[in-house]
């Protein structure tokens, strides 16, 4: 139980990092999704194959969701200064 609590706190800390780059978000989502999927797959089946399948599915899903939820930013110049607005 202690290990699960430590892993979940580490994942929560990683999830708190905010970036506007879709590639960075995809990598972060893949890491968190892969770890969570492997943990759930391993616990559900009790086998290494279940952990591998869960990790692969979780990584793919996390990468897709991470890239899709990245805020879209636009850059513009006004009076010689660069500004950025994110939606």
N, CA, C and O atoms as CSV, one atom per row, in Angstrom:
chain,resi,resn,atom,element,x,y,z
A,1,UNK,N,N,0.827,-1.196,0.000
A,1,UNK,CA,C,0.000,0.000,0.000
A,1,UNK,C,C,0.869,1.256,0.000
A,1,UNK,O,O,0.540,2.268,-0.619
A,2,UNK,N,N,1.981,1.155,0.711
A,2,UNK,CA,C,2.876,2.300,0.792
A,2,UNK,C,C,3.480,2.619,-0.584
A,2,UNK,O,O,3.658,3.786,-0.932
A,3,UNK,N,N,3.793,1.571,-1.362
A,3,UNK,CA,C,4.367,1.777,-2.686
A,3,UNK,C,C,3.355,2.441,-3.615
A,3,UNK,O,O,3.710,3.329,-4.390
A,4,UNK,N,N,2.112,2.017,-3.540
A,4,UNK,CA,C,1.073,2.602,-4.387
A,4,UNK,C,C,0.891,4.080,-4.064
A,4,UNK,O,O,0.700,4.899,-4.962
A,5,UNK,N,N,0.950,4.415,-2.787
A,5,UNK,CA,C,0.810,5.811,-2.377
A,5,UNK,C,C,1.975,6.653,-2.896
A,5,UNK,O,O,1.777,7.779,-3.354
A,6,UNK,N,N,3.177,6.110,-2.825
A,6,UNK,CA,C,4.352,6.847,-3.307
A,6,UNK,C,C,4.282,7.050,-4.813
A,6,UNK,O,O,4.560,8.143,-5.308
A,7,UNK,N,N,3.909,5.996,-5.548
A,7,UNK,CA,C,3.813,6.106,-7.005
A,7,UNK,C,C,2.720,7.097,-7.403
A,7,UNK,O,O,2.906,7.889,-8.328
A,8,UNK,N,N,1.599,7.055,-6.720
A,8,UNK,CA,C,0.520,7.986,-7.066
A,8,UNK,C,C,0.907,9.427,-6.754
A,8,UNK,O,O,0.526,10.331,-7.497
A,9,UNK,N,N,1.636,9.664,-5.700
A,9,UNK,CA,C,2.079,11.022,-5.380
A,9,UNK,C,C,3.087,11.521,-6.417
A,9,UNK,O,O,3.074,12.699,-6.776
A,10,UNK,N,N,3.965,10.626,-6.901
A,10,UNK,CA,C,4.914,11.024,-7.943
A,10,UNK,C,C,4.183,11.356,-9.240
A,10,UNK,O,O,4.525,12.323,-9.921
A,11,UNK,N,N,3.177,10.553,-9.580
A,11,UNK,CA,C,2.402,10.822,-10.790
A,11,UNK,C,C,1.645,12.136,-10.666
A,11,UNK,O,O,1.544,12.893,-11.633
A,12,UNK,N,N,1.122,12.405,-9.500
A,12,UNK,CA,C,0.408,13.663,-9.284
A,12,UNK,C,C,1.357,14.849,-9.414
A,12,UNK,O,O,0.985,15.889,-9.959
A,13,UNK,N,N,2.568,14.696,-8.921
A,13,UNK,CA,C,3.556,15.759,-9.060
A,13,UNK,C,C,3.932,16.004,-10.507
A,13,UNK,O,O,4.108,17.152,-10.913
A,14,UNK,N,N,4.058,14.939,-11.297
A,14,UNK,CA,C,4.352,15.100,-12.721
A,14,UNK,C,C,3.179,15.710,-13.462
A,14,UNK,O,O,3.370,16.491,-14.395
A,15,UNK,N,N,1.982,15.366,-13.060
A,15,UNK,CA,C,0.799,15.897,-13.729
A,15,UNK,C,C,0.643,17.393,-13.481
A,15,UNK,O,O,-0.013,18.084,-14.260
A,16,UNK,N,N,1.232,17.893,-12.418
A,16,UNK,CA,C,1.106,19.314,-12.098
A,16,UNK,C,C,1.973,20.186,-12.997
A,16,UNK,O,O,1.761,21.396,-13.069
A,17,UNK,N,N,2.947,19.590,-13.685
A,17,UNK,CA,C,3.795,20.361,-14.591
A,17,UNK,C,C,2.978,20.774,-15.799
A,17,UNK,O,O,2.356,19.940,-16.457
A,18,UNK,N,N,2.984,22.050,-16.082
A,18,UNK,CA,C,2.183,22.564,-17.189
A,18,UNK,C,C,3.097,23.044,-18.295
A,18,UNK,O,O,4.056,23.776,-18.049
A,19,UNK,N,N,2.801,22.635,-19.500
A,19,UNK,CA,C,3.529,23.093,-20.663
A,19,UNK,C,C,2.540,23.311,-21.799
A,19,UNK,O,O,1.483,22.681,-21.842
A,20,UNK,N,N,2.884,24.195,-22.710
A,20,UNK,CA,C,1.991,24.470,-23.831
A,20,UNK,C,C,2.441,23.758,-25.091
A,20,UNK,O,O,1.769,23.868,-26.117
A,21,UNK,N,N,3.543,23.039,-25.059
A,21,UNK,CA,C,4.054,22.328,-26.214
A,21,UNK,C,C,3.338,20.978,-26.339
A,21,UNK,O,O,3.416,20.172,-25.412
A,22,UNK,N,N,2.643,20.702,-27.452
A,22,UNK,CA,C,1.928,19.431,-27.590
A,22,UNK,C,C,2.841,18.208,-27.518
A,22,UNK,O,O,2.420,17.155,-27.039
A,23,UNK,N,N,4.083,18.332,-27.986
A,23,UNK,CA,C,5.004,17.196,-27.925
A,23,UNK,C,C,5.364,16.863,-26.487
A,23,UNK,O,O,5.381,15.692,-26.108
A,24,UNK,N,N,5.649,17.874,-25.689
A,24,UNK,CA,C,5.951,17.643,-24.280
A,24,UNK,C,C,4.755,17.044,-23.552
A,24,UNK,O,O,4.910,16.156,-22.714
A,25,UNK,N,N,3.571,17.530,-23.873
A,25,UNK,CA,C,2.365,16.987,-23.254
A,25,UNK,C,C,2.152,15.530,-23.644
A,25,UNK,O,O,1.725,14.725,-22.816
A,26,UNK,N,N,2.446,15.181,-24.905
A,26,UNK,CA,C,2.290,13.799,-25.359
A,26,UNK,C,C,3.256,12.872,-24.627
A,26,UNK,O,O,2.880,11.768,-24.232
A,27,UNK,N,N,4.495,13.315,-24.446
A,27,UNK,CA,C,5.485,12.492,-23.744
A,27,UNK,C,C,5.081,12.314,-22.281
A,27,UNK,O,O,5.147,11.205,-21.751
A,28,UNK,N,N,4.669,13.384,-21.633
A,28,UNK,CA,C,4.229,13.282,-20.243
A,28,UNK,C,C,3.010,12.385,-20.085
A,28,UNK,O,O,2.933,11.588,-19.150
A,29,UNK,N,N,2.058,12.520,-21.005
A,29,UNK,CA,C,0.872,11.671,-20.967
A,29,UNK,C,C,1.212,10.212,-21.189
A,29,UNK,O,O,0.631,9.331,-20.556
A,30,UNK,N,N,2.164,9.950,-22.096
A,30,UNK,CA,C,2.577,8.569,-22.350
A,30,UNK,C,C,3.251,7.961,-21.130
A,30,UNK,O,O,3.020,6.794,-20.813
A,31,UNK,N,N,4.073,8.731,-20.446
A,31,UNK,CA,C,4.744,8.215,-19.246
A,31,UNK,C,C,3.751,7.914,-18.122
A,31,UNK,O,O,3.801,6.853,-17.500
A,32,UNK,N,N,2.871,8.845,-17.881
A,32,UNK,CA,C,1.892,8.639,-16.810
A,32,UNK,C,C,0.912,7.536,-17.182
A,32,UNK,O,O,0.605,6.681,-16.352
A,33,UNK,N,N,0.421,7.541,-18.408
A,33,UNK,CA,C,-0.518,6.513,-18.852
A,33,UNK,C,C,0.106,5.137,-18.901
A,33,UNK,O,O,-0.531,4.151,-18.530
A,34,UNK,N,N,1.345,5.058,-19.355
A,34,UNK,CA,C,2.037,3.770,-19.413
A,34,UNK,C,C,2.271,3.175,-18.031
A,34,UNK,O,O,2.064,1.980,-17.817
A,35,UNK,N,N,2.698,4.009,-17.103
A,35,UNK,CA,C,2.912,3.529,-15.736
A,35,UNK,C,C,1.629,3.086,-15.073
A,35,UNK,O,O,1.579,2.044,-14.419
A,36,UNK,N,N,0.603,3.876,-15.243
A,36,UNK,CA,C,-0.691,3.533,-14.649
A,36,UNK,C,C,-1.272,2.286,-15.299
A,36,UNK,O,O,-1.795,1.412,-14.608
A,37,UNK,N,N,-1.182,2.198,-16.624
A,37,UNK,CA,C,-1.692,1.025,-17.335
A,37,UNK,C,C,-0.961,-0.242,-16.951
A,37,UNK,O,O,-1.585,-1.292,-16.793
A,38,UNK,N,N,0.357,-0.164,-16.798
A,38,UNK,CA,C,1.127,-1.331,-16.387
A,38,UNK,C,C,0.753,-1.767,-14.975
A,38,UNK,O,O,0.647,-2.961,-14.693
A,39,UNK,N,N,0.558,-0.806,-14.104
A,39,UNK,CA,C,0.176,-1.131,-12.731
A,39,UNK,C,C,-1.195,-1.792,-12.687
A,39,UNK,O,O,-1.372,-2.817,-12.028
A,40,UNK,N,N,-2.153,-1.216,-13.376
A,40,UNK,CA,C,-3.509,-1.772,-13.381
A,40,UNK,C,C,-3.533,-3.123,-14.093
A,40,UNK,O,O,-4.162,-4.063,-13.608
A,41,UNK,N,N,-2.857,-3.230,-15.235
A,41,UNK,CA,C,-2.826,-4.495,-15.965
A,41,UNK,C,C,-2.162,-5.605,-15.186
A,41,UNK,O,O,-2.620,-6.748,-15.212
A,42,UNK,N,N,-1.084,-5.278,-14.492
A,42,UNK,CA,C,-0.405,-6.274,-13.673
A,42,UNK,C,C,-1.235,-6.712,-12.486
A,42,UNK,O,O,-1.271,-7.896,-12.149
A,43,UNK,N,N,-1.903,-5.761,-11.849
A,43,UNK,CA,C,-2.738,-6.116,-10.699
A,43,UNK,C,C,-3.992,-6.874,-11.122
A,43,UNK,O,O,-4.453,-7.756,-10.396
A,44,UNK,N,N,-4.547,-6.549,-12.276
A,44,UNK,CA,C,-5.778,-7.203,-12.725
A,44,UNK,C,C,-5.541,-8.640,-13.165
A,44,UNK,O,O,-6.358,-9.517,-12.887
A,45,UNK,N,N,-4.429,-8.886,-13.848
A,45,UNK,CA,C,-4.179,-10.232,-14.363
A,45,UNK,C,C,-3.215,-11.030,-13.517
A,45,UNK,O,O,-3.274,-12.260,-13.514
A,46,UNK,N,N,-2.333,-10.368,-12.804
A,46,UNK,CA,C,-1.326,-11.075,-12.011
A,46,UNK,C,C,-0.218,-11.655,-12.873
A,46,UNK,O,O,0.522,-12.526,-12.415
A,47,UNK,N,N,-0.086,-11.191,-14.115
A,47,UNK,CA,C,0.916,-11.714,-15.040
A,47,UNK,C,C,1.678,-10.563,-15.689
A,47,UNK,O,O,1.204,-9.428,-15.738
A,48,UNK,N,N,2.865,-10.886,-16.184
A,48,UNK,CA,C,3.676,-9.873,-16.848
A,48,UNK,C,C,3.044,-9.444,-18.171
A,48,UNK,O,O,3.158,-8.284,-18.567
A,49,UNK,N,N,2.379,-10.375,-18.853
A,49,UNK,CA,C,1.727,-10.040,-20.113
A,49,UNK,C,C,0.636,-8.997,-19.931
A,49,UNK,O,O,0.471,-8.107,-20.765
A,50,UNK,N,N,-0.106,-9.109,-18.841
A,50,UNK,CA,C,-1.143,-8.124,-18.555
A,50,UNK,C,C,-0.551,-6.764,-18.273
A,50,UNK,O,O,-1.109,-5.741,-18.669
A,51,UNK,N,N,0.590,-6.749,-17.584
A,51,UNK,CA,C,1.255,-5.478,-17.299
A,51,UNK,C,C,1.790,-4.847,-18.577
A,51,UNK,O,O,1.707,-3.632,-18.754
A,52,UNK,N,N,2.344,-5.674,-19.473
A,52,UNK,CA,C,2.845,-5.145,-20.742
A,52,UNK,C,C,1.718,-4.602,-21.611
A,52,UNK,O,O,1.839,-3.524,-22.194
A,53,UNK,N,N,0.629,-5.348,-21.694
A,53,UNK,CA,C,-0.506,-4.884,-22.498
A,53,UNK,C,C,-1.102,-3.609,-21.905
A,53,UNK,O,O,-1.398,-2.661,-22.633
A,54,UNK,N,N,-1.275,-3.590,-20.599
A,54,UNK,CA,C,-1.815,-2.393,-19.951
A,54,UNK,C,C,-0.907,-1.195,-20.119
A,54,UNK,O,O,-1.378,-0.075,-20.320
A,55,UNK,N,N,0.398,-1.424,-20.036
A,55,UNK,CA,C,1.350,-0.333,-20.224
A,55,UNK,C,C,1.322,0.224,-21.634
A,55,UNK,O,O,1.389,1.437,-21.832
A,56,UNK,N,N,1.221,-0.666,-22.619
A,56,UNK,CA,C,1.181,-0.213,-24.013
A,56,UNK,C,C,-0.098,0.559,-24.308
A,56,UNK,O,O,-0.062,1.613,-24.943
A,57,UNK,N,N,-1.216,0.037,-23.851
A,57,UNK,CA,C,-2.493,0.721,-24.078
A,57,UNK,C,C,-2.534,2.051,-23.335
A,57,UNK,O,O,-2.989,3.058,-23.877
A,58,UNK,N,N,-2.056,2.050,-22.092
A,58,UNK,CA,C,-2.034,3.286,-21.309
A,58,UNK,C,C,-1.115,4.337,-21.902
A,58,UNK,O,O,-1.445,5.523,-21.895
A,59,UNK,N,N,0.049,3.914,-22.420
A,59,UNK,CA,C,0.985,4.868,-23.023
A,59,UNK,C,C,0.399,5.492,-24.282
A,59,UNK,O,O,0.514,6.699,-24.494
A,60,UNK,N,N,-0.231,4.667,-25.117
A,60,UNK,CA,C,-0.835,5.196,-26.340
A,60,UNK,C,C,-1.975,6.163,-26.009
A,60,UNK,O,O,-2.064,7.250,-26.581
A,61,UNK,N,N,-2.828,5.761,-25.097
A,61,UNK,CA,C,-3.940,6.635,-24.711
A,61,UNK,C,C,-3.469,7.919,-24.054
A,61,UNK,O,O,-4.009,8.992,-24.321
A,62,UNK,N,N,-2.460,7.814,-23.194
A,62,UNK,CA,C,-1.929,9.002,-22.532
A,62,UNK,C,C,-1.282,9.971,-23.501
A,62,UNK,O,O,-1.410,11.185,-23.341
A,63,UNK,N,N,-0.581,9.449,-24.512
A,63,UNK,CA,C,0.045,10.315,-25.510
A,63,UNK,C,C,-1.001,11.049,-26.334
A,63,UNK,O,O,-0.861,12.239,-26.615
A,64,UNK,N,N,-2.043,10.335,-26.717
A,64,UNK,CA,C,-3.099,10.968,-27.521
A,64,UNK,C,C,-3.821,12.042,-26.720
A,64,UNK,O,O,-4.049,13.145,-27.216
A,65,UNK,N,N,-4.176,11.723,-25.499
A,65,UNK,CA,C,-4.898,12.679,-24.661
A,65,UNK,C,C,-4.007,13.865,-24.296
A,65,UNK,O,O,-4.467,15.007,-24.289
A,66,UNK,N,N,-2.739,13.599,-23.994
A,66,UNK,CA,C,-1.821,14.684,-23.652
A,66,UNK,C,C,-1.643,15.680,-24.774
A,66,UNK,O,O,-1.656,16.889,-24.546
A,67,UNK,N,N,-1.476,15.173,-26.004
A,67,UNK,CA,C,-1.301,16.074,-27.148
A,67,UNK,C,C,-2.594,16.817,-27.473
A,67,UNK,O,O,-2.562,17.979,-27.877
A,68,UNK,N,N,-3.729,16.145,-27.296
A,68,UNK,CA,C,-5.007,16.773,-27.640
A,68,UNK,C,C,-5.414,17.865,-26.657
A,68,UNK,O,O,-6.142,18.786,-27.025
A,69,UNK,N,N,-4.956,17.775,-25.425
A,69,UNK,CA,C,-5.367,18.746,-24.414
A,69,UNK,C,C,-4.385,19.899,-24.240
A,69,UNK,O,O,-4.574,20.745,-23.367
A,70,UNK,N,N,-3.340,19.941,-25.061
A,70,UNK,CA,C,-2.382,21.042,-24.969
A,70,UNK,C,C,-3.054,22.340,-25.403
A,70,UNK,O,O,-3.725,22.372,-26.435
A,71,UNK,N,N,-2.881,23.408,-24.630
A,71,UNK,CA,C,-3.479,24.675,-25.041
A,71,UNK,C,C,-2.832,25.187,-26.325
A,71,UNK,O,O,-1.625,25.051,-26.525
A,72,UNK,N,N,-3.634,25.764,-27.167
A,72,UNK,CA,C,-3.138,26.319,-28.427
A,72,UNK,C,C,-2.737,27.768,-28.181
A,72,UNK,O,O,-3.519,28.573,-27.676
A,73,UNK,N,N,-1.516,28.072,-28.547
A,73,UNK,CA,C,-0.994,29.421,-28.320
A,73,UNK,C,C,-0.707,30.100,-29.650
A,73,UNK,O,O,-0.303,29.462,-30.621
A,74,UNK,N,N,-0.920,31.373,-29.670
A,74,UNK,CA,C,-0.588,32.170,-30.838
A,74,UNK,C,C,0.364,33.272,-30.410
A,74,UNK,O,O,0.225,33.854,-29.335
A,75,UNK,N,N,1.326,33.545,-31.266
A,75,UNK,CA,C,2.284,34.605,-30.996
A,75,UNK,C,C,1.995,35.775,-31.928
A,75,UNK,O,O,1.615,35.595,-33.085
A,76,UNK,N,N,2.181,36.953,-31.404
A,76,UNK,CA,C,2.013,38.146,-32.225
A,76,UNK,C,C,2.952,39.227,-31.731
A,76,UNK,O,O,3.426,39.197,-30.596
A,77,UNK,N,N,3.206,40.169,-32.597
A,77,UNK,CA,C,4.093,41.285,-32.293
A,77,UNK,C,C,3.268,42.562,-32.229
A,77,UNK,O,O,2.388,42.790,-33.059
A,78,UNK,N,N,3.559,43.378,-31.246
A,78,UNK,CA,C,2.901,44.669,-31.118
A,78,UNK,C,C,3.938,45.678,-30.666
A,78,UNK,O,O,4.518,45.552,-29.588
A,79,UNK,N,N,4.161,46.665,-31.488
A,79,UNK,CA,C,5.136,47.729,-31.211
A,79,UNK,C,C,6.514,47.179,-30.850
A,79,UNK,O,O,7.160,47.634,-29.905
A,80,UNK,N,N,6.940,46.198,-31.623
A,80,UNK,CA,C,8.283,45.665,-31.452
A,80,UNK,C,C,8.449,44.648,-30.342
A,80,UNK,O,O,9.563,44.177,-30.112
A,81,UNK,N,N,7.376,44.292,-29.643
A,81,UNK,CA,C,7.473,43.305,-28.563
A,81,UNK,C,C,6.680,42.060,-28.946
A,81,UNK,O,O,5.631,42.140,-29.584
A,82,UNK,N,N,7.197,40.934,-28.548
A,82,UNK,CA,C,6.538,39.664,-28.839
A,82,UNK,C,C,5.611,39.297,-27.691
A,82,UNK,O,O,5.997,39.359,-26.524
A,83,UNK,N,N,4.392,38.916,-28.028
A,83,UNK,CA,C,3.410,38.492,-27.039
A,83,UNK,C,C,2.899,37.105,-27.403
A,83,UNK,O,O,2.977,36.682,-28.556
A,84,UNK,N,N,2.380,36.410,-26.412
A,84,UNK,CA,C,1.835,35.084,-26.631
A,84,UNK,C,C,0.509,34.969,-25.897
A,84,UNK,O,O,0.410,35.315,-24.719
A,85,UNK,N,N,-0.507,34.483,-26.596
A,85,UNK,CA,C,-1.815,34.304,-25.996
A,85,UNK,C,C,-2.211,32.832,-26.150
A,85,UNK,O,O,-2.214,32.301,-27.261
A,86,UNK,N,N,-2.538,32.189,-25.056
A,86,UNK,CA,C,-2.910,30.770,-25.081
A,86,UNK,C,C,-4.382,30.609,-24.755
A,86,UNK,O,O,-4.914,31.267,-23.861
A,87,UNK,N,N,-5.024,29.731,-25.488
A,87,UNK,CA,C,-6.437,29.432,-25.269
A,87,UNK,C,C,-6.598,28.135,-24.531
A,87,UNK,O,O,-7.722,27.716,-24.255
